[in-house]
Amino acid sequence: MTSLRLTPPEGPVRATIPLASSKSESNRALIINALTHFQGEVQNLASARDTQTMIRLLASTDEVADVLDAGTTMRFLTAYFAATGQRKVLTGTPRMCERPIGLLVEALRTLGADITYLQKDGYPPLRINGFTPSGADRVAIRGDVSSQYVSALLMIAPTLPTGLTIELTGEIGSRPYIEMTIEQMRHFGASVQTDWAAQTLTVAPQPYTPTTFAVESDWSGASYWYSVVALAEEGSELELLGLKAHSLQGDSAIQTIMRAFGVESTFTERGVRLTKIPAQESLTWDYTGCPDLAQTVAVCAAMTGIPHTLTGIESLKIKETDRVLALQNELRKLGAELVEVEPNTRYEVRSSLIDHQSSLPQIHTYDDHRMAMAFAPVAMRRAVVIEEPGVVAKSYPSFWEDFRQVAGVE
């Protein structure tokens, strides 16, 4: 399947969407449960390829662990294999081996991990040769590069002889993901003290308590359906199953963001119902805590013509692809631009709202699941071709099957 042609619905859309489970919660719960020697139970695990890769590699006795393109899996397993004294080679796709991991490796070396790079310093593939506790109980790490480094260190901290205090230097990016990690650790009995003013996280040395953890549906995946309702005709309504009003996931911020684009959220016993309300004239949003939402909202802004200013998207440049550049390339096909207003810090979506039927845009997806799903809602207003649609398997394998409920898919 090299491409899909998506066509607009006839009239308002109404559907019930059985959302995929959160891969962010799933992958954290799998690592924590592994640190209980697999004595707990994780329910409602994500079917996402990243999570299935994590499950496979945690169970494997092979020396080589190939994470494919799963960044979270790479970072979390590097810390897990090191802390548990395993001897492993960690590798992945060519793009995965271009994504930095040096800050995490240096922190793990400080704690006693023996890790060597097999090609380029600071990047996978790498070899883990065991772990001898160094006696260090404190590490400093930048908070503005990847919250996954911080989460990886946090999760292994209860197993260290003296626990661990993590000092976050600089700005803290994606803080909600760090808070998610901490809450899941506490669910498994960890003692974590947070001092956000001093930017320190302190974890006591005590084993995790095996327990049961149920994974929530994925708010990142929900964002695409918010965009569908924002772009659909008046009278459209969707119910997204499995979401909670009080969520651990930072991407639940999509509720607030999408109010600006005319989408109201009402929680039900089964999830959340999305309905249309009047849109606002413009939106400025800092994505530091929820960078995975930026692509979805940028496309929605382009299609509605609502001016949108984005900050806090610096981390998008080291994701599955350079997502800032990818957005700039593909938004032009819709008659819109993502303009860099202040170097690397502030961007604006500007749309000319050209005749949406004058061409059939073909959206390149850059081996990036979020590019495919962020641009799919364009089909509420015009036909669009999504290239390499199979990339959605990384986080939401059933996306196109669900999307058939709201648009033509061929």
C-alpha positions as CSV (number, residue, x, y, z in Angstrom):
1,M,0.0,0.0,0.0
2,T,2.0,3.0,-1.3
3,S,-0.7,5.6,-1.0
4,L,-4.3,6.2,0.0
5,R,-6.7,8.7,-1.6
6,L,-9.0,10.3,1.0
7,T,-12.2,12.0,-0.1
8,P,-14.6,14.2,1.8
9,P,-17.7,12.9,3.5
10,E,-21.2,13.8,2.3
11,G,-22.6,15.9,5.1
12,P,-21.8,16.0,8.8
13,V,-19.8,13.1,10.3
14,R,-21.0,11.1,13.3
15,A,-19.1,8.1,14.6
16,T,-17.8,6.2,17.7
17,I,-14.1,5.7,17.6
18,P,-12.4,2.9,19.6
19,L,-9.1,4.7,20.2
20,A,-5.8,2.9,20.4
21,S,-4.2,2.6,23.8
22,S,-1.4,5.0,24.8
23,K,2.0,3.7,23.7
24,S,3.6,6.3,26.1
25,E,1.8,4.7,29.1
26,S,2.3,1.2,27.8
27,N,6.1,1.5,27.3
28,R,6.6,3.0,30.7
29,A,4.5,0.4,32.4
30,L,6.3,-2.4,30.6
31,I,9.7,-1.2,31.8
32,I,8.5,-0.7,35.4
33,N,6.9,-4.1,35.4
34,A,10.1,-5.7,34.1
35,L,11.9,-4.1,37.0
36,T,9.5,-6.1,39.3
37,H,10.8,-9.2,37.6
38,F,7.6,-9.2,35.6
39,Q,5.5,-10.0,38.7
40,G,2.8,-7.3,38.0
41,E,0.2,-7.1,35.2
42,V,-0.2,-4.5,32.5
43,Q,-3.7,-4.4,31.0
44,N,-4.9,-2.8,27.7
45,L,-1.4,-2.6,26.2
46,A,-1.1,-0.6,22.9
47,S,-1.0,-2.5,19.6
48,A,1.4,0.1,18.4
49,R,4.6,-1.2,16.7
50,D,6.7,0.6,19.3
51,T,5.0,-1.2,22.1
52,Q,5.1,-4.6,20.4
53,T,8.8,-4.0,19.8
54,M,9.3,-3.3,23.5
55,I,7.4,-6.4,24.5
56,R,9.5,-8.5,22.1
57,L,12.8,-7.1,23.2
58,L,12.1,-7.4,26.9
59,A,11.3,-11.1,26.4
60,S,14.3,-11.8,24.1
61,T,17.6,-13.4,25.2
62,D,19.3,-12.4,22.0
63,E,22.4,-10.3,22.3
64,V,21.3,-7.8,19.6
65,A,18.2,-5.7,20.4
66,D,16.9,-4.0,17.3
67,V,14.4,-1.3,18.3
68,L,13.6,-0.4,14.6
69,D,12.5,3.2,14.6
70,A,11.2,3.4,18.2
71,G,13.0,6.2,20.0
72,T,11.2,5.6,23.4
73,T,12.1,2.0,23.2
74,M,15.8,2.8,22.5
75,R,16.1,5.2,25.4
76,F,14.2,3.2,27.9
77,L,15.9,-0.1,27.1
78,T,19.4,1.5,27.2
79,A,18.8,2.4,30.8
80,Y,16.9,-0.9,31.6
81,F,19.6,-3.2,30.1
82,A,22.4,-1.2,31.8
83,A,20.8,-1.1,35.3
84,T,20.0,-4.8,35.2
85,G,23.6,-5.7,34.1
86,Q,22.7,-7.2,30.8
87,R,25.1,-7.5,27.9
88,K,23.3,-6.2,24.8
89,V,23.9,-4.4,21.5
90,L,21.2,-1.8,20.9
91,T,20.6,-0.7,17.3
92,G,17.8,0.5,15.0
93,T,16.9,1.9,11.6
94,P,19.3,4.3,9.9
95,R,17.2,7.2,11.1
96,M,17.3,5.8,14.6
97,C,21.0,5.7,14.5
98,E,21.0,9.4,13.7
99,R,19.1,10.3,16.8
100,P,21.3,11.4,19.7
101,I,21.6,9.4,22.9
102,G,24.9,10.7,24.3
103,L,23.4,12.6,27.3
104,L,21.6,9.5,28.6
105,V,24.7,7.3,28.1
106,E,26.9,9.8,30.0
107,A,24.5,9.8,32.9
108,L,24.4,6.0,33.0
109,R,28.2,5.9,32.9
110,T,28.3,8.2,35.9
111,L,26.1,5.6,37.7
112,G,28.3,2.7,36.8
113,A,27.2,1.5,33.4
114,D,29.8,0.2,30.9
115,I,28.6,1.4,27.5
116,T,30.6,1.8,24.3
117,Y,29.6,3.2,20.9
118,L,30.0,1.0,17.9
119,Q,30.1,3.7,15.3
120,K,29.6,7.4,16.0
121,D,30.1,8.7,19.5
122,G,26.8,9.9,21.0
123,Y,24.6,7.8,18.7
124,P,23.4,4.2,18.4
125,P,24.4,1.5,17.8
126,L,25.9,0.9,21.2
127,R,27.1,-2.0,23.3
128,I,26.1,-2.4,27.0
129,N,28.7,-4.4,28.8
130,G,27.2,-4.6,32.3
131,F,26.8,-2.4,35.4
132,T,29.0,-1.9,38.5
133,P,27.4,0.7,40.9
134,S,29.8,3.7,41.1
135,G,28.3,4.9,44.4
136,A,27.0,8.1,42.7
137,D,23.5,9.1,43.8
138,R,23.2,12.3,41.8
139,V,23.3,13.1,38.0
140,A,22.7,16.3,36.1
141,I,21.1,16.2,32.7
142,R,19.7,18.8,30.4
143,G,15.9,19.1,30.5
144,D,15.4,20.6,27.1
145,V,16.7,17.9,24.8
146,S,14.5,14.8,25.4
147,S,12.2,14.0,28.4
148,Q,12.8,10.4,27.5
149,Y,16.3,10.6,28.9
150,V,14.9,11.8,32.2
151,S,12.1,9.2,32.2
152,A,14.7,6.4,31.5
153,L,16.8,7.5,34.5
154,L,13.8,7.9,36.7
155,M,12.4,4.4,36.1
156,I,15.7,2.6,37.0
157,A,16.3,4.8,40.0
158,P,14.5,2.8,42.7
159,T,16.7,-0.2,41.8
160,L,20.0,1.7,42.4
161,P,21.7,1.0,45.8
162,T,21.4,4.6,47.0
163,G,18.5,5.8,44.8
164,L,19.0,8.8,42.6
165,T,18.6,12.6,42.5
166,I,18.3,14.0,39.0
167,E,19.2,17.7,38.5
168,L,17.5,19.1,35.4
169,T,19.6,21.9,33.9
170,G,18.2,24.6,31.6
171,E,14.6,24.7,30.5
172,I,12.4,21.6,31.0
173,G,10.7,20.3,27.9
174,S,7.8,17.9,27.8
175,R,7.4,18.1,31.5
176,P,4.0,16.3,31.4
177,Y,5.8,13.2,30.1
178,I,8.1,13.3,33.1
179,E,5.1,13.7,35.4
180,M,3.5,10.7,33.7
181,T,6.5,8.6,34.4
182,I,6.6,9.6,38.0
183,E,2.9,8.9,38.5
184,Q,3.3,5.4,37.0
185,M,6.3,4.8,39.2
186,R,4.3,5.8,42.3
187,H,1.5,3.4,41.2
188,F,4.1,0.6,41.5
189,G,5.2,1.8,44.9
190,A,8.1,4.1,44.2
191,S,8.9,7.1,46.4
192,V,9.6,10.1,44.2
193,Q,10.0,13.6,45.5
194,T,9.8,16.5,43.1
195,D,11.1,20.1,43.5
196,W,10.2,21.7,40.2
197,A,11.4,25.1,41.5
198,A,14.9,23.7,42.2
199,Q,14.5,21.4,39.1
200,T,15.4,18.3,41.1
201,L,13.8,14.8,41.2
202,T,14.7,12.5,44.1
203,V,13.9,8.8,44.0
204,A,14.4,6.6,47.1
205,P,16.2,3.2,46.9
206,Q,13.3,0.8,47.3
207,P,12.1,-2.0,45.1
208,Y,8.9,-1.6,43.0
209,T,5.8,-3.4,44.3
210,P,4.2,-5.6,41.7
211,T,0.7,-4.5,40.9
212,T,-1.8,-4.2,38.0
213,F,-1.8,-1.1,35.8
214,A,-4.5,-0.4,33.1
215,V,-3.4,1.7,30.2
216,E,-5.6,4.6,29.1
217,S,-6.5,5.3,25.5
218,D,-4.1,7.6,23.6
219,W,-4.6,11.3,23.7
220,S,-2.0,11.8,21.0
221,G,-4.2,9.6,18.8
222,A,-7.3,11.5,19.9
223,S,-5.9,14.7,18.5
224,Y,-6.5,13.6,14.9
225,W,-10.2,13.2,15.6
226,Y,-10.4,16.6,17.2
227,S,-9.0,18.0,13.9
228,V,-11.6,15.9,12.0
229,V,-14.4,17.6,13.9
230,A,-12.8,21.1,13.6
231,L,-12.7,20.7,9.8
232,A,-16.0,18.8,9.3
233,E,-19.5,20.3,8.6
234,E,-21.7,21.8,11.2
235,G,-23.6,19.1,13.1
236,S,-20.6,16.7,13.2
237,E,-20.1,14.7,16.4
238,L,-17.6,12.0,17.4
239,E,-17.3,9.9,20.6
240,L,-13.8,8.8,21.5
241,L,-13.7,5.7,23.7
242,G,-11.4,5.1,26.7
243,L,-10.3,8.6,27.6
244,K,-10.3,10.0,31.1
245,A,-11.1,13.5,32.3
246,H,-8.1,13.4,34.6
247,S,-5.3,12.0,32.5
248,L,-1.6,11.4,33.0
249,Q,-1.0,12.3,29.4
250,G,0.3,15.7,28.5
251,D,-1.4,15.5,25.1
252,S,-4.8,15.8,26.8
253,A,-4.1,19.5,26.3
254,I,-5.7,19.0,22.9
255,Q,-9.0,19.6,24.6
256,T,-8.0,23.2,25.4
257,I,-6.2,23.8,22.1
258,M,-9.0,22.7,19.9
259,R,-11.6,24.9,21.6
260,A,-9.9,27.6,19.6
261,F,-10.8,25.7,16.4
262,G,-14.4,25.1,17.4
263,V,-14.4,21.8,19.2
264,E,-16.0,21.2,22.6
265,S,-15.2,18.2,24.8
266,T,-17.8,16.5,27.0
267,F,-16.8,13.5,29.0
268,T,-19.1,10.5,29.1
269,E,-19.0,7.1,30.9
270,R,-17.2,5.7,27.9
271,G,-14.8,8.5,26.9
272,V,-15.3,12.0,25.5
273,R,-17.8,13.4,23.0
274,L,-16.7,16.0,20.5
275,T,-19.1,18.6,19.2
276,K,-18.8,21.8,17.2
277,I,-18.8,25.3,18.8
278,P,-17.9,28.7,17.4
279,A,-14.1,29.0,16.7
280,Q,-11.8,31.7,17.9
281,E,-10.1,34.3,15.7
282,S,-6.5,33.1,16.5
283,L,-4.4,30.9,18.8
284,T,-0.9,31.2,20.3
285,W,0.3,28.0,22.0
286,D,3.5,26.8,23.7
287,Y,4.0,23.1,22.7
288,T,6.9,22.6,25.1
289,G,4.8,20.1,27.1
290,C,3.0,18.5,24.2
291,P,5.2,18.6,21.1
292,D,3.5,15.7,19.4
293,L,0.3,17.8,19.0
294,A,2.0,20.5,16.9
295,Q,1.7,18.8,13.5
296,T,-2.0,18.1,14.0
297,V,-2.8,21.6,15.0
298,A,-0.6,23.2,12.4
299,V,-2.5,21.4,9.6
300,C,-5.9,22.3,11.2
301,A,-4.9,25.9,11.3
302,A,-3.8,25.8,7.7
303,M,-7.2,24.4,6.6
304,T,-9.4,26.7,8.7
305,G,-7.3,29.8,8.0
306,I,-7.2,30.6,11.7
307,P,-3.8,32.3,12.4
308,H,-1.7,30.1,14.7
309,T,1.5,30.9,16.5
310,L,3.6,28.0,17.8
311,T,6.5,28.0,20.3
312,G,8.2,25.1,22.1
313,I,8.6,22.9,19.0
314,E,12.4,22.8,18.9
315,S,12.4,19.0,19.8
316,L,10.5,18.2,16.6
317,K,13.7,18.5,14.6
318,I,15.1,15.3,16.1
319,K,12.0,13.1,16.0
320,E,11.3,10.4,13.4
321,T,12.1,13.1,10.8
322,D,12.8,16.8,11.0
323,R,9.1,17.6,11.6
324,V,9.4,21.3,11.3
325,L,10.9,21.0,7.8
326,A,8.4,18.3,6.9
327,L,5.5,20.5,7.9
328,Q,6.9,23.4,5.9
329,N,7.2,21.2,2.8
330,E,3.8,19.7,3.0
331,L,1.8,22.7,4.1
332,R,2.8,24.5,0.9
333,K,0.8,21.9,-1.0
334,L,-2.3,23.1,0.8
335,G,-1.6,26.8,0.1
336,A,-0.2,27.5,3.6
337,E,3.1,28.2,5.2
338,L,4.9,27.5,8.5
339,V,7.0,30.6,8.8
340,E,9.9,30.8,11.2
341,V,9.3,34.2,12.8
342,E,12.1,34.0,15.5
343,P,15.0,31.6,14.8
344,N,14.2,28.1,16.2
345,T,11.7,29.4,18.7
346,R,8.6,31.0,17.2
347,Y,6.6,29.9,14.1
348,E,3.4,31.0,12.5
349,V,1.0,29.1,10.3
350,R,-0.2,31.3,7.5
351,S,-2.8,30.2,5.0
352,S,-4.0,31.8,1.7
353,L,-7.0,29.5,1.6
354,I,-6.7,28.9,-2.1
355,D,-9.3,27.0,-4.0
356,H,-9.2,23.7,-2.2
357,Q,-10.5,21.8,-5.2
358,S,-8.0,23.0,-7.7
359,S,-5.4,20.3,-7.2
360,L,-5.0,16.9,-5.5
361,P,-2.1,17.3,-3.0
362,Q,0.1,14.3,-2.4
363,I,1.4,14.4,1.1
364,H,4.8,12.8,1.7
365,T,5.0,11.2,5.1
366,Y,8.8,10.9,5.7
367,D,8.6,7.6,7.5
368,D,6.7,9.5,10.2
369,H,3.4,8.2,11.6
370,R,2.3,11.6,12.8
371,M,2.7,13.2,9.4
372,A,0.3,10.7,7.9
373,M,-2.4,11.1,10.6
374,A,-2.0,14.9,11.0
375,F,-2.8,15.5,7.3
376,A,-5.6,12.9,7.1
377,P,-8.3,15.3,8.4
378,V,-7.6,17.5,5.4
379,A,-10.1,15.1,3.7
380,M,-13.0,16.7,5.6
381,R,-12.7,19.6,3.1
382,R,-10.9,18.3,0.0
383,A,-9.5,15.2,-1.5
384,V,-5.9,14.4,-0.5
385,V,-3.4,11.6,-1.2
386,I,-1.4,10.2,1.8
387,E,1.8,8.5,0.6
388,E,3.1,5.4,2.5
389,P,0.1,5.3,4.8
390,G,1.4,2.2,6.5
391,V,3.7,4.3,8.7
392,V,0.7,4.7,11.2
393,A,1.6,1.2,12.5
394,K,4.2,2.8,14.7
395,S,1.5,4.2,17.1
396,Y,-2.1,3.6,15.7
397,P,-2.3,0.5,13.5
398,S,-6.1,0.7,13.1
399,F,-6.2,4.4,12.1
400,W,-7.2,3.9,8.5
401,E,-9.8,1.4,9.4
402,D,-11.3,3.9,11.9
403,F,-10.9,6.7,9.4
404,R,-13.3,5.0,7.0
405,Q,-16.1,5.9,9.4
406,V,-15.7,9.6,8.5
407,A,-14.2,9.8,5.0
408,G,-13.7,7.9,1.8
409,V,-10.5,5.8,1.9
410,E,-9.3,4.1,-1.3
